[in-house]
Amino acid sequence: MTVSADEASRTLPALIDRIAASHHAVEIVSSNGRAVLMPADEYASWQETAHLFRSPKNARRLLDAYEQALMESYPRT
């Protein structure tokens, strides 16, 4: 969903309620640029993921663990 900055400022409380209920982000556009309004828990998750993947060594460990979990989830045939 995309809304203008004017509409977002006019309907901010309702917009926040809608975002909180749907767990979807809203893009806000103006002549000065674009921004995204998203649920705070989603933002926190993005921040945590970015932090964990910031270190190449840690990113490799996480990806290796993910690949291992996938292999264990699907039995070999």
Backbone as JSON, one array per atom type, in Angstrom:
{
  "sequence": "MTVSADEASRTLPALIDRIAASHHAVEIVSSNGRAVLMPADEYASWQETAHLFRSPKNARRLLDAYEQALMESYPRT",
  "N": [[0.85, -1.17, 0.0], [0.51, 2.21, -0.77], [0.69, 5.56, 0.21], [0.12, 9.1, 0.1], [2.18, 11.65, 1.59], [0.65, 13.72, 2.63], [-1.87, 12.48, 2.97], [-1.13, 10.5, 4.81], [-0.4, 12.06, 7.02], [-2.84, 13.2, 7.65], [-4.38, 11.0, 8.35], [-3.04, 9.56, 10.3], [-3.38, 8.2, 12.96], [-5.34, 6.19, 12.31], [-4.01, 4.93, 10.24], [-1.79, 3.85, 11.54], [-3.13, 2.03, 13.21], [-4.17, 0.3, 11.24], [-1.82, -0.73, 10.12], [-0.7, -2.0, 12.35], [-2.61, -3.99, 12.79], [-2.62, -5.45, 10.4], [0.01, -6.15, 9.95], [1.49, -5.27, 7.8], [3.63, -3.21, 5.87], [3.54, 0.29, 4.99], [4.09, 2.38, 2.29], [5.12, 5.68, 2.18], [4.84, 8.52, 0.27], [6.29, 11.5, -0.97], [7.05, 14.73, -2.37], [9.59, 15.09, -1.53], [10.71, 12.62, -1.21], [10.68, 9.09, -0.37], [9.29, 7.01, 2.2], [8.93, 4.44, 4.7], [6.42, 3.1, 6.7], [6.11, 0.9, 9.29], [5.17, -1.99, 11.32], [6.38, -1.91, 14.67], [7.53, -4.23, 15.8], [8.21, -5.69, 13.54], [10.13, -3.96, 12.46], [12.07, -4.13, 14.47], [12.81, -6.79, 14.15], [13.98, -6.69, 11.59], [16.15, -5.03, 12.18], [17.57, -6.65, 13.97], [18.21, -8.83, 12.32], [19.83, -7.53, 10.42], [21.93, -6.78, 12.09], [22.91, -9.31, 12.88], [23.84, -10.3, 10.45], [25.8, -8.54, 9.77], [28.48, -9.07, 10.31], [30.69, -10.84, 8.31], [31.68, -13.38, 8.99], [29.88, -14.29, 10.95], [27.55, -14.24, 9.42], [28.12, -16.25, 7.56], [28.2, -18.48, 9.28], [25.52, -18.53, 10.16], [24.15, -18.97, 7.73], [25.24, -21.47, 7.04], [24.23, -23.02, 9.16], [21.51, -22.79, 8.62], [21.35, -24.08, 6.11], [22.09, -26.64, 6.92], [19.96, -27.28, 8.61], [17.9, -27.35, 6.73], [18.67, -29.57, 5.2], [18.36, -31.57, 7.1], [15.66, -31.48, 7.46], [14.43, -32.46, 5.2], [14.02, -35.65, 4.21], [16.37, -37.83, 2.7], [16.06, -39.36, -0.47]],
  "CA": [[0.0, 0.0, 0.0], [1.24, 3.47, -0.86], [-0.12, 6.75, 0.48], [0.86, 10.36, 0.04], [2.53, 12.19, 2.9], [-0.5, 14.48, 3.11], [-2.87, 11.54, 3.47], [-0.58, 9.86, 6.01], [-0.48, 12.99, 8.15], [-4.26, 13.4, 8.0], [-5.0, 9.77, 8.86], [-1.99, 8.8, 10.98], [-3.83, 7.2, 13.95], [-5.99, 5.08, 11.63], [-2.98, 4.25, 9.47], [-1.03, 3.05, 12.51], [-4.0, 0.91, 13.59], [-4.24, -0.62, 10.11], [-0.52, -1.38, 10.01], [-0.56, -2.9, 13.5], [-3.52, -5.12, 12.63], [-2.31, -6.24, 9.2], [1.44, -6.47, 9.94], [2.04, -4.88, 6.51], [4.21, -1.87, 5.81], [2.94, 1.26, 4.08], [5.05, 3.32, 1.72], [4.64, 7.07, 2.2], [5.58, 9.24, -0.76], [6.14, 12.95, -1.06], [7.97, 15.31, -3.35], [10.93, 15.04, -0.94], [11.22, 11.25, -1.18], [9.81, 8.0, 0.05], [9.58, 6.43, 3.51], [8.11, 3.28, 5.0], [5.88, 2.98, 8.06], [5.9, -0.53, 9.5], [5.01, -2.34, 12.72], [7.63, -1.81, 15.43], [8.14, -5.55, 15.97], [8.82, -5.99, 12.24], [11.35, -3.15, 12.37], [13.05, -4.72, 15.4], [13.3, -8.01, 13.51], [14.9, -6.28, 10.52], [17.36, -4.52, 12.81], [18.3, -7.8, 14.51], [18.76, -9.56, 11.18], [20.95, -6.73, 9.88], [23.03, -6.87, 13.06], [23.48, -10.65, 12.83], [24.51, -10.51, 9.17], [26.81, -7.5, 9.55], [29.78, -9.73, 10.31], [30.72, -11.91, 7.31], [31.89, -14.67, 9.66], [28.61, -14.68, 11.57], [26.61, -14.5, 8.33], [28.44, -17.58, 7.02], [27.76, -19.48, 10.27], [24.06, -18.6, 10.13], [23.75, -19.62, 6.48], [25.59, -22.88, 7.15], [23.25, -23.65, 10.06], [20.24, -22.85, 7.88], [21.47, -25.15, 5.11], [22.09, -27.9, 7.66], [18.58, -27.51, 9.06], [17.13, -27.75, 5.55], [19.03, -30.95, 4.84], [17.79, -32.46, 8.11], [14.2, -31.42, 7.36], [13.97, -33.22, 4.05], [14.7, -36.94, 4.15], [16.96, -38.18, 1.4], [15.37, -40.48, -1.13]],
  "C": [[0.9, 1.24, 0.0], [0.27, 4.61, -0.6], [0.76, 7.98, 0.36], [1.19, 10.81, 1.47], [1.38, 13.0, 3.48], [-1.56, 13.56, 3.69], [-2.4, 10.87, 4.75], [-0.69, 10.79, 7.21], [-1.92, 13.22, 8.59], [-4.85, 12.19, 8.71], [-4.04, 8.93, 9.7], [-2.5, 7.82, 12.04], [-4.49, 5.98, 13.3], [-4.98, 4.26, 10.83], [-2.15, 3.36, 10.38], [-1.85, 1.84, 12.94], [-4.04, -0.15, 12.49], [-2.93, -1.41, 9.97], [-0.32, -2.38, 11.15], [-1.42, -4.14, 13.33], [-3.11, -6.04, 11.47], [-0.88, -6.76, 9.17], [2.07, -6.21, 8.57], [2.58, -3.46, 6.6], [3.44, -1.01, 4.81], [4.04, 2.19, 3.59], [4.39, 4.7, 1.69], [5.5, 7.85, 1.22], [5.28, 10.73, -0.69], [7.1, 13.46, -2.11], [9.42, 15.28, -2.84], [11.51, 13.63, -0.89], [10.18, 10.26, -0.71], [10.26, 7.52, 1.43], [8.64, 5.25, 3.71], [7.7, 3.33, 6.46], [5.53, 1.51, 8.25], [5.72, -0.82, 10.98], [6.36, -2.36, 13.44], [8.3, -3.17, 15.6], [8.79, -6.02, 14.67], [10.14, -5.24, 12.1], [12.44, -3.74, 13.26], [13.64, -5.99, 14.8], [14.29, -7.69, 12.39], [16.22, -5.81, 11.11], [18.21, -5.68, 13.35], [18.95, -8.59, 13.39], [19.96, -8.82, 10.59], [22.16, -6.83, 10.8], [23.71, -8.24, 12.95], [24.27, -10.9, 11.55], [25.59, -9.47, 8.87], [28.21, -8.1, 9.47], [29.77, -10.86, 9.27], [30.88, -13.3, 7.93], [30.58, -15.17, 10.28], [27.57, -15.01, 10.5], [26.85, -15.9, 7.75], [27.97, -18.68, 7.97], [26.25, -19.64, 10.24], [23.56, -19.3, 8.87], [24.08, -21.11, 6.49], [24.6, -23.63, 8.04], [21.9, -23.79, 9.38], [20.26, -23.98, 6.86], [21.44, -26.52, 5.78], [20.68, -28.25, 8.11], [17.7, -27.94, 7.89], [17.41, -29.19, 5.17], [18.43, -31.94, 5.83], [16.27, -32.51, 8.02], [13.66, -32.29, 6.25], [14.73, -34.54, 3.99], [15.23, -37.21, 2.75], [16.21, -39.38, 0.83], [16.29, -41.17, -2.09]]
}
